[in-house]
Amino acid sequence: MFDVHTHMLRPPYWGEEYERNWKGPYGSDWQEPSVEAFDAAMNEAGITFAVVFGITAKAAGVHSPTPEVAAFCERLKTPNVCFMALDPADPDWRRSFDEGVAHGARGIKLYPVMARFDPRDEAHDAFYRAASGKGLPILWHMGATPSAQGDLSVSHPLVLDQVARRFPDLKQIIAHMGHPWQRDTVQVLRKNPNVYADISGVWTRPMDGYLALVNAQEWGCVHKLLFGSDYPLWTPQETIEGLRRLTKVGSEGFPRVMDETIDTILACDLRRSLGL
């Protein structure tokens, strides 16, 4: 199995952001994952390949240094790739981009809702050209945030349709199916061949998750959904069990999330398509 959404986040990376905005909703301190705990969680669920990244959003004071994330990845027994976490609104993004490439990063994690940049802004086109030119997929956090400083207007999945139309060869992944706007995400996936989504966290809100997967079924987009656990918020095993529970949601007369849909997501391995 392929897990496209795992984190390596040390408490110092967060600055004041976690205490100020995240600790309340999530209920505890963010615990830095150990190499051993990471490998054990992946092994428990049969994950044979993982994408690992941090978060960078300069407006929120959050920064994950790529060299440290890459060093963590090198110590893992689980086969993996490191994604660099960048902020295109940072005037020094090019230096960070080149540093990430030098450390072997194979993709990029972006977080516009906290970094407060608009993905549609043509000022970021040089960044998109650099990513596309190096064959680096972008994994976007799209959708909700507990951060009071976050800008939800730049976090709607429909904003990525403009990016996909200007850069049709750029590989993009919409994290969390863009929750709570999963229905709109499906439309972005349907019309843009190189845009995908991961299902991390979707199962944690069962009605939204049920509607998201039924919608993907009805619009023929299940094949573009990637498995993601959002580890260490949830383990891959918890995610698998949560997805399976969605097949039980729904009353008589309503469509159901099909077992085949969950099987397809769990078996999805688009590493070749994503250049990984």
Backbone as CSV, one residue per row, in Angstrom:
resi,resn,N_x,N_y,N_z,CA_x,CA_y,CA_z,C_x,C_y,C_z
1,MET,0.820,-1.205,0.000,0.000,0.000,0.000,0.856,1.259,0.000
2,PHE,0.315,2.311,-0.565,0.987,3.595,-0.763,0.285,4.651,0.088
3,ASP,1.006,5.243,1.053,0.456,6.306,1.895,1.081,7.628,1.450
4,VAL,0.262,8.494,0.851,0.773,9.724,0.256,0.779,10.896,1.231
5,HIS,0.362,10.681,2.497,0.194,11.829,3.394,0.627,11.481,4.815
6,THR,1.920,11.626,5.103,2.437,11.458,6.456,3.331,12.643,6.795
7,HIS,3.429,12.925,8.105,4.145,14.112,8.567,5.368,13.758,9.403
8,MET,6.392,14.577,9.280,7.464,14.649,10.263,7.456,16.100,10.761
9,LEU,6.908,16.310,11.962,6.768,17.659,12.506,7.304,17.693,13.936
10,ARG,8.372,18.447,14.146,8.895,18.640,15.488,8.238,19.870,16.111
11,PRO,7.997,19.866,17.426,7.380,21.031,18.071,8.056,22.369,17.751
12,PRO,9.406,22.437,17.653,10.002,23.742,17.331,9.595,24.294,15.965
13,TYR,9.156,23.436,15.057,8.749,23.918,13.732,7.507,24.803,13.795
14,TRP,6.718,24.661,14.864,5.407,25.296,14.928,5.423,26.728,15.434
15,GLY,6.501,27.160,16.092,6.472,28.462,16.727,5.348,28.506,17.750
16,GLU,4.540,29.571,17.742,3.417,29.691,18.665,2.111,29.165,18.074
17,GLU,2.117,28.751,16.821,0.880,28.409,16.117,0.139,27.249,16.762
18,TYR,0.851,26.208,17.190,0.149,25.047,17.739,-0.547,25.395,19.052
19,GLU,0.164,26.023,19.968,-0.443,26.381,21.255,-1.618,27.335,21.055
20,ARG,-1.480,28.256,20.116,-2.484,29.297,19.926,-3.754,28.777,19.259
21,ASN,-3.609,27.881,18.273,-4.760,27.541,17.436,-5.076,26.046,17.303
22,TRP,-4.110,25.178,17.548,-4.306,23.758,17.248,-4.499,22.888,18.474
23,LYS,-3.889,23.248,19.579,-3.920,22.375,20.751,-5.345,22.173,21.254
24,GLY,-6.160,23.231,21.223,-7.543,23.109,21.663,-8.336,22.105,20.860
25,PRO,-8.437,22.270,19.523,-9.204,21.316,18.717,-8.663,19.894,18.746
26,TYR,-7.324,19.744,18.825,-6.755,18.401,18.771,-6.467,17.821,20.144
27,GLY,-6.522,18.638,21.195,-6.582,18.123,22.549,-5.279,17.737,23.214
28,SER,-4.152,17.852,22.539,-2.892,17.461,23.171,-1.742,18.105,22.423
29,ASP,-0.550,18.035,23.015,0.632,18.537,22.333,0.934,17.671,21.121
30,TRP,1.484,18.304,20.092,1.915,17.550,18.922,3.171,16.778,19.308
31,GLN,3.093,15.476,19.212,4.230,14.642,19.574,5.088,14.365,18.346
32,GLU,6.368,14.643,18.467,7.287,14.357,17.373,7.372,12.850,17.160
33,PRO,7.080,12.357,15.947,7.140,10.909,15.735,8.584,10.418,15.739
34,SER,8.804,9.278,16.356,10.119,8.657,16.279,10.187,7.794,15.027
35,VAL,11.394,7.486,14.618,11.585,6.581,13.487,10.915,5.245,13.770
36,GLU,11.089,4.749,14.982,10.538,3.436,15.338,9.011,3.454,15.316
37,ALA,8.412,4.524,15.860,6.948,4.614,15.880,6.394,4.746,14.467
38,PHE,7.068,5.525,13.640,6.629,5.679,12.252,6.639,4.332,11.542
39,ASP,7.759,3.639,11.613,7.868,2.351,10.928,6.847,1.348,11.454
40,ALA,6.623,1.354,12.765,5.659,0.414,13.341,4.249,0.698,12.835
41,ALA,3.883,1.982,12.747,2.548,2.339,12.274,2.360,1.949,10.815
42,MET,3.380,2.160,10.001,3.286,1.794,8.588,3.222,0.273,8.428
43,ASN,4.054,-0.430,9.182,4.095,-1.894,9.082,2.772,-2.521,9.522
44,GLU,2.156,-1.972,10.550,0.892,-2.508,11.062,-0.171,-2.572,9.965
45,ALA,-0.191,-1.563,9.103,-1.240,-1.469,8.077,-0.789,-2.010,6.729
46,GLY,0.441,-2.464,6.628,0.930,-2.984,5.357,1.320,-1.903,4.372
47,ILE,1.730,-0.724,4.888,2.197,0.354,4.010,3.596,0.008,3.528
48,THR,3.763,-0.024,2.221,5.061,-0.385,1.644,5.789,0.812,1.038
49,PHE,5.133,1.979,1.039,5.778,3.187,0.511,5.036,4.396,1.064
50,ALA,5.786,5.403,1.558,5.169,6.573,2.178,5.781,7.859,1.645
51,VAL,4.962,8.897,1.574,5.416,10.259,1.313,5.434,10.992,2.642
52,VAL,6.558,11.651,2.950,6.766,12.280,4.262,7.100,13.754,4.065
53,PHE,6.462,14.622,4.862,6.729,16.061,4.726,6.410,16.778,6.025
54,GLY,6.778,18.051,6.073,6.392,18.939,7.159,5.447,20.001,6.637
55,ILE,5.403,21.136,7.337,4.561,22.263,6.957,5.396,23.526,7.023
56,THR,5.256,24.386,6.031,5.875,25.705,6.064,4.833,26.743,5.677
57,ALA,4.661,27.721,6.542,3.742,28.835,6.296,4.302,30.030,7.057
58,LYS,5.033,30.873,6.357,5.760,31.944,7.024,4.824,32.908,7.750
59,ALA,3.638,33.180,7.198,2.705,34.108,7.841,2.265,33.613,9.200
60,ALA,2.266,32.296,9.392,1.869,31.699,10.672,3.068,31.375,11.557
61,GLY,4.274,31.645,11.082,5.465,31.334,11.863,5.798,29.867,11.922
62,VAL,5.372,29.100,10.909,5.605,27.651,10.870,6.620,27.349,9.777
63,HIS,7.638,26.558,10.122,8.663,26.218,9.121,9.275,24.868,9.428
64,SER,9.237,23.975,8.442,9.848,22.644,8.547,11.072,22.602,7.633
65,PRO,12.281,22.581,8.192,13.489,22.574,7.353,13.616,21.271,6.573
66,THR,13.729,21.375,5.273,13.826,20.178,4.436,15.004,19.287,4.815
67,PRO,16.193,19.828,5.121,17.298,18.920,5.492,16.960,18.029,6.679
68,GLU,16.216,18.548,7.662,15.874,17.741,8.828,14.832,16.677,8.485
69,VAL,13.856,17.052,7.661,12.850,16.071,7.246,13.508,14.978,6.404
70,ALA,14.406,15.380,5.505,15.099,14.410,4.662,15.952,13.459,5.500
71,ALA,16.600,13.990,6.551,17.417,13.133,7.420,16.543,12.116,8.155
72,PHE,15.358,12.547,8.583,14.401,11.619,9.211,14.025,10.517,8.231
73,CYS,13.735,10.895,7.000,13.346,9.919,5.977,14.441,8.895,5.728
74,GLU,15.676,9.335,5.767,16.790,8.423,5.516,16.916,7.366,6.603
75,ARG,16.428,7.662,7.803,16.539,6.706,8.920,15.397,5.702,8.941
76,LEU,14.364,5.939,8.173,13.212,5.041,8.173,13.525,3.727,7.463
77,LYS,12.952,2.649,7.953,13.005,1.383,7.229,11.923,1.325,6.156
78,THR,10.814,2.025,6.384,9.739,2.076,5.397,10.233,2.782,4.140
79,PRO,10.154,2.151,2.968,10.510,2.867,1.736,9.692,4.154,1.624
80,ASN,10.345,5.244,1.246,9.666,6.526,1.296,10.323,7.540,0.371
81,VAL,9.625,8.656,0.188,10.231,9.845,-0.406,9.890,11.030,0.481
82,CYS,10.778,12.013,0.470,10.582,13.264,1.191,10.011,14.306,0.236
83,PHE,8.998,15.044,0.690,8.533,16.251,0.001,9.028,17.456,0.790
84,MET,9.519,18.478,0.113,9.865,19.726,0.782,8.583,20.502,1.082
85,ALA,8.582,21.243,2.185,7.453,22.107,2.526,7.880,23.548,2.269
86,LEU,7.198,24.202,1.327,7.590,25.549,0.909,6.452,26.533,1.086
87,ASP,6.800,27.804,0.948,5.838,28.906,0.966,6.158,29.798,-0.228
88,PRO,5.381,29.711,-1.313,5.678,30.527,-2.505,5.581,32.024,-2.265
89,ALA,4.923,32.430,-1.169,4.847,33.860,-0.847,6.139,34.367,-0.211
90,ASP,7.020,33.464,0.149,8.323,33.834,0.715,9.224,34.345,-0.412
91,PRO,9.721,35.579,-0.321,10.598,36.084,-1.394,11.821,35.203,-1.638
92,ASP,12.181,34.384,-0.649,13.365,33.530,-0.759,12.992,32.093,-1.132
93,TRP,11.820,31.897,-1.758,11.362,30.537,-2.044,12.328,29.787,-2.945
94,ARG,12.993,30.490,-3.866,13.878,29.799,-4.814,15.049,29.131,-4.095
95,ARG,15.593,29.803,-3.097,16.685,29.190,-2.343,16.191,27.921,-1.632
96,SER,14.998,28.008,-1.031,14.437,26.839,-0.352,14.126,25.720,-1.337
97,PHE,13.656,26.096,-2.513,13.366,25.112,-3.561,14.650,24.381,-3.966
98,ASP,15.708,25.133,-4.239,16.977,24.518,-4.650,17.562,23.655,-3.538
99,GLU,17.397,24.106,-2.288,17.863,23.307,-1.152,17.112,21.984,-1.088
100,GLY,15.796,22.036,-1.310,15.004,20.813,-1.292,15.422,19.841,-2.373
101,VAL,15.649,20.352,-3.569,16.103,19.499,-4.668,17.450,18.867,-4.323
102,ALA,18.348,19.670,-3.751,19.676,19.170,-3.393,19.604,18.061,-2.346
103,HIS,18.565,18.081,-1.507,18.411,17.053,-0.466,17.514,15.909,-0.918
104,GLY,17.230,15.864,-2.190,16.528,14.710,-2.744,15.028,14.746,-2.635
105,ALA,14.436,15.906,-2.293,12.978,15.986,-2.206,12.365,15.676,-3.565
106,ARG,11.282,14.898,-3.551,10.661,14.431,-4.793,9.312,15.081,-5.057
107,GLY,8.921,16.017,-4.194,7.663,16.729,-4.360,7.622,17.891,-3.395
108,ILE,6.474,18.591,-3.363,6.347,19.824,-2.592,5.008,19.832,-1.851
109,LYS,5.045,20.193,-0.566,3.824,20.381,0.222,3.585,21.885,0.388
110,LEU,2.372,22.341,0.054,2.001,23.744,0.185,0.797,23.874,1.112
111,TYR,0.712,25.023,1.808,-0.324,25.234,2.815,-0.874,26.661,2.704
112,PRO,-1.596,26.964,1.619,-1.996,28.360,1.389,-2.897,28.949,2.459
113,VAL,-3.741,28.137,3.116,-4.675,28.695,4.089,-3.944,29.359,5.243
114,MET,-2.797,28.810,5.673,-2.026,29.425,6.751,-0.950,30.363,6.228
115,ALA,-0.398,30.055,5.054,0.596,30.949,4.463,-0.053,32.199,3.872
116,ARG,-1.368,32.125,3.644,-2.178,33.239,3.153,-1.677,33.756,1.801
117,PHE,-1.462,32.808,0.878,-1.190,33.208,-0.500,-2.280,32.616,-1.390
118,ASP,-2.590,33.307,-2.464,-3.633,32.870,-3.380,-2.998,32.046,-4.494
119,PRO,-3.302,30.748,-4.587,-2.697,29.919,-5.634,-2.951,30.441,-7.045
120,ARG,-4.002,31.215,-7.239,-4.339,31.710,-8.575,-3.463,32.873,-9.014
121,ASP,-2.761,33.483,-8.086,-1.970,34.678,-8.388,-0.842,34.331,-9.361
122,GLU,-0.804,35.025,-10.495,0.227,34.746,-11.502,1.625,35.097,-11.008
123,ALA,1.714,35.794,-9.886,3.029,36.055,-9.292,3.741,34.767,-8.909
124,HIS,2.979,33.669,-8.755,3.564,32.381,-8.366,3.876,31.498,-9.570
125,ASP,3.702,32.006,-10.774,3.899,31.174,-11.960,5.335,30.686,-12.101
126,ALA,6.306,31.506,-11.690,7.703,31.058,-11.754,7.905,29.840,-10.863
127,PHE,7.239,29.828,-9.731,7.311,28.671,-8.833,6.706,27.439,-9.492
128,TYR,5.527,27.588,-10.099,4.889,26.451,-10.759,5.744,25.935,-11.916
129,ARG,6.344,26.849,-12.661,7.213,26.416,-13.774,8.411,25.632,-13.251
130,ALA,8.970,26.083,-12.114,10.120,25.380,-11.531,9.714,23.977,-11.093
131,ALA,8.564,23.859,-10.439,8.097,22.549,-9.982,7.822,21.629,-11.165
132,SER,7.130,22.150,-12.174,6.812,21.342,-13.344,8.077,20.936,-14.092
133,GLY,9.014,21.868,-14.198,10.258,21.580,-14.914,11.077,20.484,-14.264
134,LYS,11.004,20.387,-12.931,11.729,19.340,-12.204,10.897,18.068,-12.027
135,GLY,9.656,18.092,-12.522,8.794,16.922,-12.365,8.380,16.676,-10.929
136,LEU,8.214,17.741,-10.138,7.872,17.611,-8.725,6.373,17.825,-8.527
137,PRO,5.638,16.814,-8.092,4.220,17.018,-7.805,4.027,17.930,-6.597
138,ILE,2.915,18.649,-6.595,2.545,19.505,-5.470,1.388,18.866,-4.720
139,LEU,1.541,18.715,-3.416,0.461,18.258,-2.555,-0.035,19.469,-1.764
140,TRP,-1.283,19.856,-2.006,-1.870,21.049,-1.412,-2.716,20.683,-0.194
141,HIS,-2.503,21.380,0.933,-3.550,21.361,1.948,-4.646,22.285,1.440
142,MET,-5.815,21.716,1.203,-6.971,22.488,0.773,-8.101,22.251,1.763
143,GLY,-8.815,23.304,2.097,-9.962,23.160,2.970,-9.741,23.763,4.341
144,ALA,-10.266,23.100,5.347,-10.414,23.658,6.688,-9.083,23.827,7.405
145,THR,-9.114,24.683,8.428,-8.002,24.850,9.359,-8.556,25.336,10.685
146,PRO,-7.951,24.939,11.821,-8.353,25.518,13.093,-7.682,26.859,13.369
147,SER,-6.780,27.295,12.477,-6.010,28.513,12.715,-6.864,29.750,12.488
148,ALA,-7.038,30.550,13.523,-7.852,31.764,13.408,-7.267,32.738,12.394
149,GLN,-5.964,32.676,12.177,-5.315,33.570,11.224,-5.414,33.063,9.784
150,GLY,-5.893,31.836,9.595,-5.948,31.253,8.258,-6.970,31.944,7.372
151,ASP,-6.701,31.923,6.070,-7.568,32.577,5.080,-8.274,31.506,4.256
152,LEU,-9.522,31.207,4.599,-10.262,30.148,3.917,-10.552,30.483,2.457
153,SER,-10.545,31.751,2.102,-10.871,32.119,0.721,-9.845,31.600,-0.279
154,VAL,-8.622,31.295,0.172,-7.592,30.771,-0.732,-7.427,29.270,-0.564
155,SER,-8.346,28.648,0.198,-8.214,27.229,0.510,-9.308,26.383,-0.123
156,HIS,-10.115,26.986,-0.982,-11.165,26.240,-1.664,-10.568,25.496,-2.854
157,PRO,-10.902,24.224,-3.049,-10.278,23.453,-4.137,-10.518,24.026,-5.531
158,LEU,-11.565,24.800,-5.710,-11.799,25.360,-7.039,-10.703,26.328,-7.480
159,VAL,-9.941,26.901,-6.514,-8.875,27.817,-6.924,-7.800,27.081,-7.724
160,LEU,-7.694,25.757,-7.517,-6.652,25.000,-8.221,-7.012,24.716,-9.673
161,ASP,-8.269,24.902,-10.033,-8.641,24.718,-11.436,-7.883,25.694,-12.316
162,GLN,-7.711,26.929,-11.858,-6.947,27.908,-12.641,-5.492,27.489,-12.776
163,VAL,-4.900,26.989,-11.689,-3.508,26.528,-11.745,-3.380,25.382,-12.745
164,ALA,-4.335,24.452,-12.702,-4.292,23.292,-13.599,-4.468,23.704,-15.055
165,ARG,-5.259,24.726,-15.311,-5.449,25.152,-16.696,-4.224,25.879,-17.235
166,ARG,-3.545,26.629,-16.376,-2.330,27.324,-16.825,-1.145,26.369,-16.925
167,PHE,-1.130,25.337,-16.073,-0.002,24.393,-16.030,-0.551,22.969,-16.092
168,PRO,-1.058,22.561,-17.248,-1.731,21.260,-17.349,-0.818,20.065,-17.094
169,ASP,0.495,20.225,-17.241,1.411,19.107,-17.014,1.864,18.991,-15.556
170,LEU,1.552,19.988,-14.739,1.943,19.979,-13.336,1.082,18.969,-12.572
171,LYS,1.729,18.016,-11.905,1.007,17.025,-11.103,0.598,17.664,-9.777
172,GLN,-0.691,17.549,-9.440,-1.202,18.150,-8.212,-2.069,17.154,-7.444
173,ILE,-1.961,17.218,-6.118,-2.765,16.368,-5.233,-3.466,17.277,-4.234
174,ILE,-4.776,17.163,-4.144,-5.569,17.929,-3.192,-5.729,17.088,-1.930
175,ALA,-5.098,17.504,-0.842,-5.170,16.743,0.405,-6.576,16.805,0.994
176,HIS,-6.947,15.743,1.698,-8.211,15.654,2.439,-9.434,15.808,1.531
177,MET,-9.279,15.577,0.252,-10.336,15.841,-0.728,-10.888,17.263,-0.583
178,GLY,-10.046,18.174,-0.035,-10.465,19.563,0.093,-11.575,19.779,1.108
179,HIS,-11.658,18.912,2.130,-12.808,18.987,3.048,-12.939,20.362,3.696
180,PRO,-14.120,20.936,3.827,-15.445,20.328,3.648,-16.024,20.482,2.239
181,TRP,-15.168,20.818,1.264,-15.652,21.076,-0.099,-15.300,19.915,-1.029
182,GLN,-15.507,18.695,-0.548,-15.129,17.522,-1.333,-15.910,17.430,-2.645
183,ARG,-17.147,17.863,-2.632,-17.960,17.800,-3.846,-17.330,18.636,-4.964
184,ASP,-16.804,19.801,-4.605,-16.144,20.646,-5.595,-14.814,20.038,-6.046
185,THR,-14.122,19.396,-5.110,-12.866,18.721,-5.472,-13.096,17.694,-6.574
186,VAL,-14.169,16.929,-6.461,-14.462,15.909,-7.464,-14.570,16.534,-8.852
187,GLN,-15.137,17.716,-8.949,-15.257,18.370,-10.255,-13.895,18.816,-10.794
188,VAL,-13.004,19.228,-9.895,-11.648,19.594,-10.319,-10.904,18.354,-10.815
189,LEU,-11.077,17.223,-10.129,-10.434,15.978,-10.557,-10.968,15.526,-11.915
190,ARG,-12.276,15.638,-12.091,-12.922,15.104,-13.286,-12.411,15.770,-14.563
191,LYS,-12.137,17.060,-14.522,-11.801,17.783,-15.748,-10.313,17.996,-15.967
192,ASN,-9.488,17.728,-14.950,-8.051,17.997,-15.063,-7.262,16.699,-14.920
193,PRO,-6.695,16.192,-16.014,-6.066,14.863,-15.991,-4.963,14.685,-14.962
194,ASN,-4.226,15.743,-14.627,-3.082,15.606,-13.729,-3.356,16.098,-12.313
195,VAL,-4.635,16.199,-11.949,-5.002,16.564,-10.580,-5.650,15.359,-9.906
196,TYR,-5.167,15.052,-8.690,-5.643,13.925,-7.899,-6.034,14.441,-6.516
197,ALA,-6.523,13.564,-5.664,-6.840,13.942,-4.284,-6.494,12.785,-3.362
198,ASP,-6.140,13.120,-2.103,-6.009,12.053,-1.112,-7.181,12.116,-0.138
199,ILE,-7.430,11.004,0.534,-8.613,10.870,1.379,-8.278,11.018,2.863
200,SER,-7.095,11.548,3.188,-6.698,11.669,4.590,-7.720,12.501,5.362
201,GLY,-8.140,11.985,6.505,-9.069,12.686,7.380,-10.525,12.651,6.954
202,VAL,-10.813,12.189,5.736,-12.188,12.221,5.224,-13.122,11.396,6.103
203,TRP,-12.658,10.273,6.589,-13.484,9.344,7.361,-13.812,9.865,8.762
204,THR,-13.092,10.897,9.235,-13.267,11.344,10.625,-14.570,12.100,10.832
205,ARG,-15.181,12.554,9.757,-16.509,13.181,9.815,-17.409,12.359,8.911
206,PRO,-18.083,11.352,9.495,-18.700,10.298,8.683,-19.704,10.771,7.649
207,MET,-20.543,11.761,7.948,-21.516,12.185,6.943,-20.813,12.862,5.763
208,ASP,-19.854,13.746,6.055,-19.085,14.366,4.976,-18.322,13.314,4.180
209,GLY,-17.735,12.346,4.896,-16.974,11.308,4.224,-17.844,10.445,3.332
210,TYR,-19.001,10.073,3.850,-19.963,9.292,3.064,-20.343,10.038,1.789
211,LEU,-20.735,11.302,1.910,-21.148,12.083,0.741,-19.983,12.264,-0.241
212,ALA,-18.770,12.455,0.290,-17.606,12.655,-0.582,-17.360,11.429,-1.459
213,LEU,-17.396,10.234,-0.855,-17.084,9.035,-1.626,-18.222,8.630,-2.556
214,VAL,-19.457,8.833,-2.126,-20.579,8.573,-3.033,-20.517,9.518,-4.229
215,ASN,-20.174,10.775,-3.968,-20.050,11.741,-5.054,-18.953,11.332,-6.035
216,ALA,-17.815,10.857,-5.498,-16.730,10.391,-6.370,-17.178,9.191,-7.201
217,GLN,-17.974,8.311,-6.604,-18.513,7.168,-7.354,-19.393,7.652,-8.510
218,GLU,-20.318,8.558,-8.193,-21.297,8.979,-9.188,-20.670,9.749,-10.343
219,TRP,-19.547,10.442,-10.086,-18.879,11.216,-11.133,-17.687,10.468,-11.742
220,GLY,-17.489,9.217,-11.357,-16.454,8.405,-11.985,-15.040,8.824,-11.664
221,CYS,-14.794,9.262,-10.420,-13.465,9.766,-10.056,-12.770,8.956,-8.972
222,VAL,-13.307,7.795,-8.625,-12.697,7.004,-7.556,-11.249,6.644,-7.887
223,HIS,-10.965,6.415,-9.166,-9.612,6.015,-9.565,-8.585,7.128,-9.348
224,LYS,-9.034,8.346,-9.037,-8.110,9.464,-8.813,-7.946,9.783,-7.325
225,LEU,-8.417,8.879,-6.459,-8.299,9.074,-5.018,-7.156,8.235,-4.461
226,LEU,-6.256,8.873,-3.741,-5.092,8.225,-3.153,-5.295,8.031,-1.657
227,PHE,-4.737,6.945,-1.142,-4.776,6.702,0.294,-3.797,7.632,0.997
228,GLY,-4.253,8.238,2.089,-3.387,9.046,2.944,-3.868,8.942,4.374
229,SER,-2.954,8.811,5.309,-3.347,8.603,6.708,-3.346,9.881,7.533
230,ASP,-2.531,10.870,7.143,-2.307,12.075,7.952,-1.546,11.744,9.233
231,TYR,-0.766,10.651,9.214,0.039,10.271,10.371,0.949,11.442,10.770
232,PRO,1.102,11.737,12.078,0.681,10.968,13.245,-0.681,11.361,13.830
233,LEU,-1.457,12.246,13.145,-2.795,12.528,13.665,-3.603,11.242,13.757
234,TRP,-3.509,10.415,12.718,-4.134,9.094,12.719,-3.180,8.117,12.069
235,THR,-3.248,6.875,12.473,-2.394,5.863,11.873,-3.041,5.351,10.585
236,PRO,-2.255,4.737,9.717,-2.855,4.121,8.531,-3.917,3.081,8.878
237,GLN,-3.695,2.301,9.941,-4.686,1.283,10.316,-6.000,1.927,10.744
238,GLU,-5.926,2.997,11.526,-7.146,3.719,11.904,-7.873,4.253,10.669
239,THR,-7.105,4.711,9.701,-7.696,5.242,8.480,-8.403,4.154,7.685
240,ILE,-7.775,3.011,7.551,-8.399,1.891,6.836,-9.712,1.495,7.508
241,GLU,-9.682,1.371,8.829,-10.892,0.981,9.549,-11.976,2.047,9.426
242,GLY,-11.582,3.319,9.449,-12.546,4.393,9.291,-13.174,4.411,7.913
243,LEU,-12.380,4.147,6.886,-12.930,4.067,5.527,-13.914,2.912,5.406
244,ARG,-13.589,1.778,5.991,-14.488,0.622,5.912,-15.829,0.922,6.588
245,ARG,-15.791,1.698,7.674,-17.035,2.022,8.364,-17.965,2.864,7.489
246,LEU,-17.405,3.630,6.550,-18.251,4.457,5.691,-19.152,3.616,4.790
247,THR,-18.798,2.354,4.572,-19.658,1.504,3.748,-20.934,1.129,4.482
248,LYS,-20.998,1.395,5.786,-22.184,1.064,6.584,-23.127,2.258,6.731
249,VAL,-22.705,3.427,6.263,-23.503,4.641,6.409,-24.581,4.681,5.330
250,GLY,-25.786,5.151,5.693,-26.848,5.309,4.703,-28.050,4.437,4.996
251,SER,-29.238,5.001,4.808,-30.479,4.272,5.023,-30.952,3.626,3.730
252,GLU,-31.961,2.796,3.830,-32.541,2.141,2.660,-33.010,3.209,1.664
253,GLY,-32.691,2.989,0.421,-33.060,3.928,-0.618,-31.973,4.919,-0.956
254,PHE,-30.952,5.032,-0.081,-29.832,5.921,-0.350,-28.682,5.133,-0.973
255,PRO,-27.874,5.791,-1.814,-26.699,5.089,-2.339,-25.729,4.781,-1.211
256,ARG,-24.917,3.779,-1.415,-23.941,3.372,-0.405,-22.528,3.558,-0.940
257,VAL,-21.603,3.773,-0.018,-20.196,3.688,-0.389,-19.896,2.213,-0.627
258,MET,-19.468,1.879,-1.807,-19.275,0.475,-2.172,-17.953,-0.048,-1.615
259,ASP,-17.957,-1.321,-1.252,-16.708,-1.957,-0.820,-15.645,-1.826,-1.890
260,GLU,-16.064,-1.904,-3.154,-15.113,-1.800,-4.265,-14.422,-0.434,-4.289
261,THR,-15.135,0.604,-3.836,-14.532,1.936,-3.776,-13.389,1.970,-2.778
262,ILE,-13.618,1.399,-1.598,-12.557,1.365,-0.589,-11.399,0.504,-1.078
263,ASP,-11.707,-0.638,-1.691,-10.651,-1.505,-2.225,-9.800,-0.763,-3.255
264,THR,-10.456,0.020,-4.111,-9.731,0.773,-5.148,-8.803,1.807,-4.525
265,ILE,-9.284,2.507,-3.502,-8.452,3.509,-2.826,-7.253,2.843,-2.156
266,LEU,-7.483,1.725,-1.482,-6.392,1.053,-0.777,-5.362,0.478,-1.735
267,ALA,-5.810,0.097,-2.930,-4.893,-0.497,-3.908,-4.249,0.534,-4.814
268,CYS,-4.714,1.798,-4.735,-4.244,2.824,-5.674,-2.764,3.121,-5.477
269,ASP,-1.992,2.968,-6.521,-0.559,3.262,-6.480,-0.221,4.033,-7.753
270,LEU,-0.251,5.345,-7.629,-0.007,6.220,-8.776,1.404,6.786,-8.794
271,ARG,2.334,6.054,-8.172,3.696,6.561,-8.124,4.266,6.818,-9.508
272,ARG,3.978,5.945,-10.458,4.503,6.136,-11.808,3.895,7.402,-12.428
273,SER,2.574,7.568,-12.290,1.920,8.745,-12.838,2.421,10.035,-12.199
274,LEU,2.766,9.968,-10.899,3.224,11.147,-10.181,4.736,11.369,-10.287
275,GLY,5.419,10.470,-10.964,6.868,10.608,-11.087,7.623,10.241,-9.833
276,LEU,7.033,9.366,-9.009,7.671,8.978,-7.741,8.228,7.566,-7.794
